[in-house]
Amino acid sequence: MTITTLGLDADDTLWHNETIFRLTHDRFAELLSEHHDREQIEARLEAVERRNLRLYGYGVKGFTLSMIETAMELTDGEVSPAVIREILAAGREMLGHPVEPLPGVRETLDRLSGRYRLVLITKGDLMDQERKLAASGLGELFSGVEIVSEKTPDTYASAFRRHGTGAHQAAMIGNSMKSDVLPAILAGAWGVHIPYHVTWSHEVADAPADEPRFAALDSISEVPPWVEARNRG
């Protein structure tokens, strides 16, 4: 079946994101270093983040609230106003961080946009994701944008119906095996994994074994020849 539509993830597929979160993790651990060691702080923050995902969703704002909540828990409610101010400042800096497209992204999207329908499918805070897309300068290359609270098979099936000829003629490209690849395959699309050098633990999953609609590429620059080969074959 010919691939006519390409879905692309945003964070850590088109531009840097997780590295910014990691830097803020370092800053947060330093703020609380007099109360607990780095391992304990990281473990508690991860647990609080997971607990809050259903309430706050993904993104900087939810992460900032989780840092404040973690600080409260780790200090038995005795966290200083100065630490709270530093956490809020860190969150604001993350929201204003420059958007840096990954190597090869612009060239690849330019090459693909004239031949395939490109749809941005990303999860996270609506305002923040819209800001990053605008700042990236890539928005004009997409025929559709979907900013969702979670990526499920239904998410992909609906998105590819709205913006293409259905999941059976689509491929989803992203760095997360859990969010970009596996649910897209369950929806009937191809799942194409492009690794990023760091991955949030919540997004880690095993590659699908013996799945004919799965592809693993080393970089986004490999997407155009991969799609062309699939359509020829």
C-alpha positions in Angstrom: 0.0 0.0 0.0 1.4 3.4 -1.0 2.4 5.8 1.8 0.7 9.2 1.2 0.8 10.8 4.6 3.7 11.2 7.1 3.0 12.0 10.7 5.9 13.5 12.6 6.5 13.9 16.3 7.8 17.3 17.5 9.9 17.2 20.7 13.2 15.3 20.2 12.3 14.4 16.7 12.2 17.9 15.1 13.9 19.9 17.8 15.7 19.5 21.1 13.5 19.1 24.2 14.6 16.4 26.7 18.0 17.9 27.1 16.4 21.1 28.4 14.4 19.0 30.9 17.6 17.3 32.0 19.3 20.6 32.6 16.4 21.7 34.8 16.5 18.3 36.6 20.2 19.2 37.5 19.2 22.6 38.7 16.3 21.2 40.8 18.6 18.5 42.4 21.1 21.3 43.4 18.3 23.3 45.0 17.3 20.4 47.2 20.8 19.0 47.7 20.9 19.9 51.4 17.9 17.8 52.1 18.5 14.6 50.0 20.9 13.0 47.6 20.5 13.2 43.8 19.2 9.7 43.5 16.4 10.2 46.0 15.4 13.6 44.5 15.2 12.1 41.0 13.2 9.1 42.1 10.7 11.2 44.0 10.3 13.7 41.1 9.7 10.9 38.6 7.1 9.3 40.9 5.3 12.7 41.3 5.4 13.4 37.6 3.9 10.0 36.8 1.2 10.5 39.4 0.4 14.0 38.0 0.3 13.1 34.3 -3.4 12.4 34.3 -4.1 15.8 35.9 -1.5 18.1 34.3 -0.6 16.2 31.1 2.7 16.6 29.4 4.8 19.8 29.2 6.7 22.4 31.1 3.8 23.7 33.2 2.9 20.3 34.6 6.6 19.6 35.2 7.0 22.8 37.1 4.0 22.0 39.3 5.5 18.5 39.9 8.8 20.1 41.0 7.1 22.3 43.5 5.1 19.3 44.8 8.2 17.2 45.1 10.0 20.0 46.9 7.2 20.1 49.4 7.2 16.4 50.0 11.0 16.2 50.3 11.1 19.0 52.9 8.0 17.9 54.8 6.3 21.2 53.7 9.3 23.3 54.9 10.6 24.3 51.5 11.7 27.9 51.5 10.1 30.7 49.4 13.5 31.2 47.7 13.5 27.6 46.4 9.9 28.0 45.1 11.0 31.2 43.3 13.9 29.4 41.7 11.6 26.5 40.6 9.2 29.0 39.0 12.1 30.8 37.3 13.4 27.6 35.9 9.9 26.8 34.5 9.7 30.3 32.9 13.2 29.8 31.3 12.1 26.5 29.9 9.1 28.1 28.3 11.2 30.8 26.7 14.0 28.6 25.6 15.1 29.0 21.9 13.8 26.3 19.6 16.7 24.5 18.0 15.8 22.1 15.1 17.8 19.0 14.9 20.4 18.5 12.2 18.9 17.7 8.8 15.3 18.4 9.8 14.7 21.5 7.6 16.3 19.9 4.6 14.3 16.7 5.0 11.0 18.3 5.5 11.6 20.5 2.5 12.2 17.4 0.4 9.2 15.6 1.8 6.6 18.4 1.8 6.2 18.5 -2.0 5.6 14.8 -2.3 3.7 13.7 0.8 1.1 15.2 3.2 3.0 16.1 6.4 1.1 16.1 9.7 2.6 17.2 13.0 1.3 15.0 15.8 2.6 15.9 19.2 1.5 15.8 22.8 2.0 18.5 25.4 0.8 21.9 26.5 -1.2 23.6 23.6 0.3 27.1 24.0 3.9 25.8 24.5 3.7 23.5 21.5 2.2 26.2 19.3 5.0 28.6 20.4 7.7 26.1 19.5 6.2 25.3 16.1 6.1 29.0 15.3 9.6 29.6 16.5 10.9 26.6 14.6 10.0 28.2 11.2 8.7 24.8 10.1 5.0 25.4 10.4 4.4 26.2 6.7 5.5 22.7 5.7 2.7 20.9 7.5 -0.8 20.5 6.1 -2.2 19.6 9.5 -1.2 20.0 13.2 -2.6 17.8 16.0 -1.6 18.7 19.6 -3.0 15.9 21.8 -3.1 15.0 25.5 -2.0 11.4 24.8 -1.0 9.3 21.8 -3.2 6.2 21.4 -4.2 4.1 18.4 -7.4 6.1 18.2 -5.4 9.3 18.2 -3.5 8.2 15.1 -6.5 6.6 13.3 -8.5 9.8 13.7 -5.6 12.1 12.7 -4.8 10.2 9.6 -8.5 10.1 8.6 -8.7 13.9 9.0 -5.5 14.8 7.3 -4.9 11.9 4.9 -6.2 8.8 3.3 -6.3 6.7 6.4 -3.7 5.0 8.7 -3.1 2.2 6.2 -1.5 4.8 3.9 0.4 6.6 6.6 3.6 6.4 8.6 4.3 7.9 12.0 7.9 9.1 12.6 9.3 9.8 16.1 11.8 9.2 18.8 9.4 7.5 21.3 8.8 3.8 20.8 6.0 4.0 23.4 4.1 7.0 22.0 5.1 7.4 18.3 5.7 3.8 17.1 3.6 1.2 18.9 0.2 2.9 18.9 0.6 4.0 15.3 1.2 0.4 14.3 -1.8 -0.7 16.2 -3.8 1.9 14.3 -2.7 0.3 11.0 0.1 2.8 10.1 3.8 2.3 9.8 5.8 3.1 12.9 9.2 4.6 12.2 11.7 5.1 15.1 14.4 7.7 15.0 16.4 7.7 18.3 17.3 10.7 20.3 20.4 10.5 22.5 18.3 10.8 25.8 14.8 9.4 26.4 12.5 10.2 29.3 11.9 6.9 31.2 8.2 7.3 30.7 8.7 6.9 26.9 10.9 3.8 27.0 9.5 0.6 25.4 10.8 -2.4 23.5 10.8 -2.4 19.7 8.0 -4.6 18.3 9.4 -8.0 17.4 8.7 -9.4 13.9 6.5 -6.4 13.0 6.4 -5.8 9.2 5.2 -2.2 9.6 8.1 -1.2 11.9 11.2 0.6 10.7 14.3 1.8 12.7 16.3 4.6 11.1 19.4 6.3 12.4 18.4 9.9 11.5 15.5 11.9 10.0 17.6 12.4 6.8 17.0 8.7 6.0 13.2 9.1 5.8 12.9 10.3 2.2 14.8 7.3 0.7 13.0 4.9 3.1 9.5 6.1 2.0 10.5 6.0 -1.7 11.8 2.4 -1.2 8.5 1.4 0.5 6.4 2.9 -2.2 8.4 1.2 -4.9 8.3 -2.1 -3.2 
